Amino acid sequence: MRRLSYTFTLLFLLSVIASGCAETEQPYVGYIIIERAVVDASAGSTATITAETDLSLPILAEIDEEGAAWCTLSVKGKEITVTTTQANTETAYRTATVNAKCGYRMATFTVLQKYEGQEYLEYDWTRWTATGSDVQAGDGGGYPSLFTESQTTFWHSQYSTPTPCPHWLLIDMKEELTCHLFRIARRFYAGNGNYYPSVKVMEVHASVDNENFTRVGGFTFALPWIAPDGTTVNGNSPKVPPYEDIILSEPVTARYVKLVITETNNTSGTAQVAYFKAYEKI
């Protein structure tokens, strides 16, 4: 009995010690949230962002990249100001990572410097998926091709069994995004440099729940078409624009985007789409 009593006592003491350690090893250290900072392409541009935090301690911030000599930081209270020291003369935006600390709480945020004339920023499409009304197996690459930069791979509507319009593609962006622009790319054939203007009329519909869709835009590209240099284009051609930009009159919040092809520029009713992109405004 003494051995049993001793065992129970030891277990009780160990549980008390463990409980006490659990309470003291992870004290509440507050929170800090800092959104992305966006600055213009010119030198001397500034952007001020406000940290969201419940801590009253000073915020310390420093740039975490050796190659980010193009900006400096200053902190006043909860406000962090980024100033560019160099102009971005490239044709792509650049970023720097900033580490911020408030008490024991750490946070990171990104500084993005736009390139000259940049208005939109492409969303990351690496997790996106697509399905559709029909697809031609073995031609172009199918639905996954909608999320690659290459325009030599593409979705192709089914033709082994004749499938008339409308064709539709349903894009799942995996989360709700605020979109200002959609880009629809055409198929490209490297052998002769031709772009394929197979889609004549496309409607773009958006939804947050995959049930209730609203038409938010679209485009019409009818043949024959007059190129900027005056050439009349009647079919596949290097002069055909590589993509169509659909700029929305009002931003739309959506997770799902449905592309509906109602007419094609051929009698077979077939169509190709190389990729789909969505953009936010910055």
C-alpha positions as CSV (number, residue, x, y, z in Angstrom):
1,M,0.0,0.0,0.0
2,R,2.8,2.4,0.8
3,R,4.4,1.8,-2.7
4,L,0.9,2.5,-4.3
5,S,0.4,5.6,-2.3
6,Y,3.9,6.9,-3.2
7,T,3.2,6.3,-6.9
8,F,-0.1,8.2,-6.8
9,T,1.6,11.1,-5.0
10,L,4.5,11.2,-7.5
11,L,2.1,11.2,-10.4
12,F,0.1,14.0,-8.9
13,L,3.2,16.2,-8.3
14,L,4.4,15.6,-11.9
15,S,1.0,16.6,-13.3
16,V,1.0,19.8,-11.2
17,I,4.5,20.7,-12.4
18,A,3.6,20.0,-16.0
19,S,0.5,22.1,-15.8
20,G,2.5,25.0,-14.3
21,C,5.1,24.8,-17.0
22,A,2.4,24.8,-19.7
23,E,1.1,28.1,-18.3
24,T,4.4,29.8,-18.0
25,E,6.3,28.6,-21.1
26,Q,3.9,30.2,-23.5
27,P,2.9,33.6,-22.2
28,Y,0.7,35.9,-24.3
29,V,3.0,38.1,-26.4
30,G,0.4,40.1,-28.3
31,Y,-0.1,40.3,-32.1
32,I,1.2,42.5,-34.9
33,I,0.0,42.5,-38.5
34,I,1.6,44.6,-41.2
35,E,0.3,44.7,-44.8
36,R,2.4,45.0,-48.0
37,A,3.8,48.5,-48.8
38,V,3.7,49.6,-52.4
39,V,5.9,52.4,-53.8
40,D,6.1,54.0,-57.2
41,A,8.9,53.4,-59.7
42,S,10.6,56.8,-59.2
43,A,13.3,57.6,-56.7
44,G,12.0,59.4,-53.6
45,S,8.6,57.8,-53.6
46,T,7.1,57.0,-50.2
47,A,4.5,54.8,-48.7
48,T,3.3,54.8,-45.1
49,I,1.6,51.7,-43.6
50,T,0.2,51.3,-40.1
51,A,0.9,48.2,-38.1
52,E,-2.2,46.6,-36.5
53,T,-1.1,45.5,-33.0
54,D,-2.3,45.4,-29.4
55,L,1.2,46.2,-28.1
56,S,2.3,49.6,-26.9
57,L,6.0,48.8,-27.2
58,P,8.2,50.4,-29.9
59,I,8.3,48.7,-33.3
60,L,11.7,47.9,-34.8
61,A,12.0,47.2,-38.5
62,E,14.9,46.4,-40.8
63,I,15.2,45.2,-44.4
64,D,16.2,41.6,-44.7
65,E,17.7,41.6,-48.2
66,E,21.2,42.5,-49.3
67,G,19.9,43.5,-52.7
68,A,17.3,45.9,-51.4
69,A,19.5,49.0,-51.2
70,W,16.8,50.8,-53.2
71,C,14.7,51.7,-50.1
72,T,15.0,52.8,-46.6
73,L,12.7,52.6,-43.5
74,S,11.6,54.9,-40.7
75,V,9.2,54.1,-37.9
76,K,7.1,56.5,-35.8
77,G,4.7,54.8,-33.4
78,K,2.7,52.3,-35.4
79,E,3.5,53.9,-38.7
80,I,6.2,52.5,-41.0
81,T,7.3,54.7,-43.9
82,V,9.2,53.3,-46.8
83,T,11.2,55.6,-49.1
84,T,12.8,54.6,-52.4
85,T,16.4,55.7,-52.9
86,Q,16.6,54.4,-56.5
87,A,14.2,54.4,-59.4
88,N,13.1,51.1,-60.8
89,T,14.0,51.3,-64.5
90,E,13.3,47.6,-65.2
91,T,10.2,46.2,-66.9
92,A,9.2,44.2,-63.8
93,Y,8.5,45.1,-60.2
94,R,10.9,44.3,-57.4
95,T,10.4,43.4,-53.8
96,A,12.2,43.6,-50.5
97,T,11.4,41.7,-47.3
98,V,11.2,43.6,-44.0
99,N,11.4,42.1,-40.5
100,A,9.5,43.9,-37.8
101,K,9.6,43.3,-34.1
102,C,7.4,44.6,-31.3
103,G,8.3,43.1,-27.9
104,Y,8.5,39.4,-28.4
105,R,6.3,39.4,-31.4
106,M,7.8,39.1,-34.9
107,A,6.3,39.9,-38.2
108,T,7.4,40.2,-41.8
109,F,6.0,42.2,-44.7
110,T,6.9,43.0,-48.3
111,V,7.8,46.2,-49.9
112,L,7.0,46.3,-53.6
113,Q,8.3,48.9,-56.0
114,K,6.4,49.1,-59.2
115,Y,7.9,49.5,-62.6
116,E,7.1,52.6,-64.7
117,G,3.4,52.6,-65.7
118,Q,2.4,49.5,-63.7
119,E,-1.2,49.5,-62.5
120,Y,-1.9,45.8,-61.8
121,L,-0.3,42.9,-60.0
122,E,-0.8,39.3,-61.1
123,Y,-2.2,36.9,-58.5
124,D,-0.3,33.6,-57.8
125,W,-2.0,30.8,-59.8
126,T,0.1,27.9,-58.5
127,R,-2.8,26.3,-56.6
128,W,-5.6,27.1,-59.2
129,T,-7.5,24.3,-60.9
130,A,-10.0,24.2,-63.8
131,T,-12.7,22.0,-65.2
132,G,-15.0,22.6,-68.2
133,S,-17.7,21.6,-70.5
134,D,-15.4,19.6,-72.7
135,V,-11.7,19.1,-73.6
136,Q,-9.8,17.3,-76.4
137,A,-7.7,14.7,-74.7
138,G,-4.1,14.6,-75.9
139,D,-4.2,18.0,-77.7
140,G,-2.5,21.0,-76.1
141,G,-2.2,19.9,-72.5
142,G,-5.7,20.2,-71.2
143,Y,-6.9,22.2,-68.2
144,P,-3.5,22.4,-66.4
145,S,-2.2,24.4,-69.3
146,L,-4.4,27.3,-68.3
147,F,-1.9,28.0,-65.5
148,T,1.4,28.0,-67.3
149,E,3.2,30.9,-69.1
150,S,3.7,28.9,-72.2
151,Q,1.2,29.7,-75.0
152,T,2.3,26.6,-77.0
153,T,0.3,24.5,-74.5
154,F,-3.4,25.2,-74.2
155,W,-6.9,23.9,-73.5
156,H,-8.6,22.7,-76.7
157,S,-12.3,22.1,-77.0
158,Q,-13.3,18.6,-78.0
159,Y,-13.4,17.8,-81.7
160,S,-13.1,14.0,-81.7
161,T,-16.8,14.1,-80.9
162,P,-18.3,17.3,-82.4
163,T,-19.1,19.6,-79.5
164,P,-20.9,22.9,-80.4
165,C,-20.8,26.2,-78.6
166,P,-21.1,27.2,-75.9
167,H,-17.9,25.8,-74.4
168,W,-17.1,26.8,-70.8
169,L,-14.1,26.7,-68.5
170,L,-14.5,27.0,-64.7
171,I,-11.5,28.4,-62.8
172,D,-11.2,27.7,-59.0
173,M,-8.8,30.2,-57.5
174,K,-9.0,28.5,-54.1
175,E,-9.8,31.7,-52.2
176,E,-11.8,34.9,-52.6
177,L,-9.7,37.5,-54.5
178,T,-10.5,41.1,-55.4
179,C,-10.0,41.2,-59.2
180,H,-9.6,44.2,-61.4
181,L,-8.4,42.6,-64.6
182,F,-8.5,39.2,-66.3
183,R,-6.1,38.2,-69.1
184,I,-7.0,35.5,-71.6
185,A,-4.1,34.2,-73.8
186,R,-4.4,32.7,-77.3
187,R,-2.6,29.6,-78.5
188,F,0.7,30.2,-80.2
189,Y,2.5,28.0,-82.8
190,A,6.2,28.6,-82.7
191,G,6.7,27.0,-86.2
192,N,5.3,30.0,-88.0
193,G,4.7,32.5,-85.2
194,N,1.0,32.4,-85.5
195,Y,-1.5,33.2,-82.8
196,Y,-4.9,31.4,-83.0
197,P,-8.0,33.8,-82.9
198,S,-10.4,30.9,-82.5
199,V,-12.5,32.6,-79.8
200,K,-14.9,35.1,-81.3
201,V,-17.1,35.9,-78.3
202,M,-16.2,35.1,-74.7
203,E,-18.2,36.0,-71.6
204,V,-16.6,36.2,-68.1
205,H,-18.8,35.3,-65.1
206,A,-17.7,35.4,-61.4
207,S,-18.9,33.8,-58.2
208,V,-17.9,33.3,-54.6
209,D,-19.9,30.1,-54.0
210,N,-19.8,28.3,-57.4
211,E,-23.6,28.6,-57.6
212,N,-24.5,32.3,-58.1
213,F,-22.6,33.8,-61.1
214,T,-22.6,37.3,-62.3
215,R,-21.4,38.4,-65.7
216,V,-18.6,40.9,-65.1
217,G,-17.0,41.3,-68.6
218,G,-16.0,39.6,-71.8
219,F,-14.6,40.4,-75.3
220,T,-15.4,40.0,-79.0
221,F,-12.7,39.4,-81.6
222,A,-14.4,38.9,-85.0
223,L,-12.7,38.0,-88.2
224,P,-11.8,39.6,-90.6
225,W,-9.9,41.9,-88.3
226,I,-7.8,45.0,-89.2
227,A,-4.3,45.0,-87.6
228,P,-2.8,48.3,-86.4
229,D,-0.6,48.3,-89.5
230,G,-3.6,48.1,-91.8
231,T,-3.3,44.4,-92.6
232,T,-6.6,42.5,-92.9
233,V,-6.3,39.3,-90.9
234,N,-8.6,36.4,-91.8
235,G,-7.2,33.6,-89.6
236,N,-4.2,32.5,-87.7
237,S,-1.5,35.1,-87.9
238,P,1.5,36.6,-86.1
239,K,-0.4,39.9,-86.2
240,V,-3.2,38.6,-83.9
241,P,-2.8,40.0,-80.4
242,P,-1.3,37.3,-78.0
243,Y,-4.0,37.9,-75.4
244,E,-7.1,39.9,-74.4
245,D,-7.2,42.0,-71.3
246,I,-10.6,42.4,-69.7
247,I,-10.4,45.4,-67.5
248,L,-13.4,45.5,-65.1
249,S,-15.3,48.7,-64.6
250,E,-15.7,47.8,-61.0
251,P,-13.6,45.4,-59.0
252,V,-15.2,42.0,-58.3
253,T,-14.6,39.6,-55.4
254,A,-14.6,36.1,-56.6
255,R,-13.3,32.6,-56.0
256,Y,-14.7,31.1,-59.1
257,V,-14.5,32.5,-62.7
258,K,-16.4,30.9,-65.6
259,L,-15.3,31.6,-69.1
260,V,-18.1,31.0,-71.6
261,I,-17.3,30.8,-75.3
262,T,-20.5,31.5,-77.2
263,E,-19.1,31.9,-80.7
264,T,-15.9,31.0,-82.6
265,N,-14.2,32.3,-85.7
266,N,-14.5,28.9,-87.5
267,T,-17.3,26.7,-88.8
268,S,-16.2,23.7,-86.6
269,G,-17.0,25.6,-83.4
270,T,-13.6,24.6,-81.9
271,A,-11.6,26.9,-79.6
272,Q,-8.3,27.1,-77.7
273,V,-7.3,29.1,-74.6
274,A,-3.6,29.2,-73.6
275,Y,-3.8,30.6,-70.1
276,F,-6.0,32.6,-67.6
277,K,-4.7,35.2,-65.3
278,A,-6.3,37.5,-62.7
279,Y,-4.9,40.7,-61.4
280,E,-5.4,43.1,-58.5
281,K,-4.9,46.9,-58.8
282,I,-1.9,48.4,-56.9
